[in-house]
Amino acid sequence: MKLREKIWLWGHPEGRYNNEHGNTQVSRMTPMECCLYLGIRNTFMVPDKWVVNRRQYNKSFTTLSNVAWECYDAGNDPTVVDPLIAEAADFPNISGVVFDDFQRGGAKQYKEIPLQNLWDIREKLHTNPIRPLNMWMVLYTHEFALDPNDPASKPYDEEAFPAYVEPFDGIIMWTWSEKDVHLIPEKFEAFKKLTEGKRRMVGCYLWNFGQKKPATGEAVKWQLDWWREKLLAGEIEGIVLHTNTMADLDLESYDVAKAWMEEHGDEEI
């Protein structure tokens, strides 16, 4: 298997972040175009509050190996996953769903999701008549192993939260602000303890959303090199690159990511 088969794109509708998060340029690159540009074979597709035609996107993704759709709203209504499961019959590469920003709003909001709903969703995904589908959660490094002296650390119930992790097949760890990249080794050790027995992936931002400015090529390369070692060691099963919505804006971070994929993508692992 080639390393690129373990790389995913975090996809958004084209133009989703025009004039947002500090970006003042206009992008037109679609998720599928970005997969082709970077040499990626898998995507998580996240409409992020935009109404999209899933079938049209799924048709564009036909040549990808894996596609997973965002479904946070299923937490309060498990039937939300039913049409996603039905669409998997027409698109064999649909392999799962993802709950983006699971701790959105801090401890209060995720606790509003009935825990039984997550188990019901898991049952639907695993035992449907089409094929078993995976259930992923997004978790940020500022949401666990918290620093009581850091006001950016969001409080959560350390005793209660592991019960919310349990229904998920896998967890994706993200570092929101580039200023926190140096914490990744320490956070990853805490992440492994929190997600013991679960599948793990990690995210790498190609735009510094936390500080509302372009990511640096240096930080992107360091992350990709560090995560490659963890991938080769079997400590994670994938790396997720975020996102298509700035990929055509001549940013150093994307040039670095593309060069890294060209260097390492065809390595046998």
HELIX and SHEET records of a PDB file:
HELIX    1   1 LEU A    3  LYS A    6  5                                   4    
HELIX    2   2 PRO A   31  LEU A   38  1                                   8    
HELIX    3   3 ARG A   54  SER A   60  1                                   7    
HELIX    4   4 TYR A   72  GLY A   75  5                                   4    
HELIX    5   5 PRO A   78  VAL A   80  5                                   3    
HELIX    6   6 VAL A   81  GLU A   87  1                                   7    
HELIX    7   7 ALA A  107  LYS A  111  1                                   5    
HELIX    8   8 LEU A  115  THR A  127  1                                  13    
HELIX    9   9 THR A  141  GLU A  143  5                                   3    
HELIX   10  10 PHE A  161  VAL A  165  1                                   5    
HELIX   11  11 GLU A  178  LEU A  183  5                                   6    
HELIX   12  12 ILE A  184  LEU A  194  1                                  11    
HELIX   13  13 PHE A  209  GLN A  211  5                                   3    
HELIX   14  14 GLY A  217  LEU A  232  1                                  16    
HELIX   15  15 ASN A  244  MET A  246  5                                   3    
HELIX   16  16 GLU A  252  HIS A  264  1                                  13    
SHEET    1   A 9 ILE A   7  GLY A  11  0                                        
SHEET    2   A 9 ASN A  42  MET A  45  1                                        
SHEET    3   A 9 ASN A  66  GLU A  70  1                                        
SHEET    4   A 9 ILE A  94  PHE A  99  1                                        
SHEET    5   A 9 ASN A 134  TYR A 140  1                                        
SHEET    6   A 9 GLY A 170  TRP A 174  1                                        
SHEET    7   A 9 ARG A 199  TYR A 205  1                                        
SHEET    8   A 9 ILE A 239  HIS A 242  1                                        
SHEET    9   A 9 ILE A   7  GLY A  11  1                                        
SHEET    1   B 2 TRP A 207  ASN A 208  0                                        
SHEET    2   B 2 LYS A 213  PRO A 214 -1                                        
END                                                                             
